[in-house]
Amino acid sequence: KEVETQTKLANVVVLATGGTIAGAGASAANSATYQAAKVGVEQLIAGIPELSKLANVRGEQVMQIASESITNDNLLQLGRRVAELADSKDVDGIVITHGTDTLEETAYFLNLVEKTDKPIIVVGSMRPGTAMSADGMLNLYNAVAVASSKDARGKGVLVTMNDEIQSGRDVSKMINIKTEAFKSAWGPLGMVVEGKSYWFRLPAKRHTMDSEFDIKNIKSLPDVEIAYSYGNVSDTAYKALAQSGAKAIIHAGTGNGSVSSRVVPALQELRKEGVQIIRSSHVNAGGFVLRNAEQPDDKYDWVVAHDLNPQKARILAMVALTKTNDSKELQRMFWEY
Ligand SMILES: NC(=O)C[C@H](N)C(=O)O
């Protein structure tokens, strides 16, 4: 009996959404020129016979898209399916195969709204499976290994790329041509080597079980848009986004989320009209925006995104706005999550 429980494999469901990990190119030399979202989940799983030693793995095709085309409705659909599976007694862990372009957004979204301590791992690849030295197979093997491990429970949504275990909150795609594409300004949580996880640190921010957000209570996501800042920027994009109905605008700012003097008056005006203004930074290695530095946020009633990059700030703003439109509450959430 004891031997039986020791060797009992975890049940892991692979939810496939498309991306390069399901991509196919014309020749093995095509590492960057290929079509994403071509290969079905059954074929992905069948391509790695070693998975059967890690877990009882079954697949579900939730969608088949390149991740740059993901919509808020897609996010909600995926989030609801993850929640159903997490509630199921015969599921121990969930793996989501995903395109890498918006992987960090989906991972952060799930990290905020899934009320479970079961492992949820989001994984992609930088090269299609048809390419020489394709990375998807090992990334997926590692994802299933982490999803089936008890040690991964309660650590929030995780990402396994390039042998590293990253926090879904922190991780970001930093370069688009290397397999070493995903980094976090604060470092990975661990490593996965030959199917075994090695942990070094824990996420400090609220997530999953400890989150005040629940996918089951979210009917729709409000419109939150991003405007990019640079030298000689005008206020045209900000005004247009507000006019098209944005409830919040993420300012993808320079440096410490700084705002051009050409844009400040428009943002003050938009805030008076009820649009939330959230200052983030688009610096490459990870921004760190502080309140009332660069701009008087208290005076203007603006919010800062702290270390969240613009695309992650959009995710938190959408989820937060389903609960409150109070800027002080929004700011609290931006510190806590
Ligand atoms: N490497 C990738 O997965 C890129 C692809 N465009 C996607 O996000 O679906």
The ligand as a MOL file (V3000), in Angstrom:
LIG
                    3D

  0  0  0     0  0            999 V3000
M  V30 BEGIN CTAB
M  V30 COUNTS 9 8 0 0 0
M  V30 BEGIN ATOM
M  V30 1 N 7.3310 32.6940 -29.3480 0
M  V30 2 C 6.0090 32.9120 -29.5050 0
M  V30 3 O 5.2330 32.1750 -28.9720 0
M  V30 4 C 5.6060 34.1100 -30.3190 0
M  V30 5 C 4.2400 34.0560 -30.9380 0
M  V30 6 N 4.0520 35.2410 -31.7290 0
M  V30 7 C 3.1130 34.0040 -29.9150 0
M  V30 8 O 3.1410 34.7150 -28.9560 0
M  V30 9 O 2.1840 33.2750 -30.1080 0
M  V30 END ATOM
M  V30 BEGIN BOND
M  V30 1 1 1 2
M  V30 2 2 2 3
M  V30 3 1 2 4
M  V30 4 1 4 5
M  V30 5 1 5 6
M  V30 6 1 5 7
M  V30 7 2 7 8
M  V30 8 1 7 9
M  V30 END BOND
M  V30 END CTAB
M  END
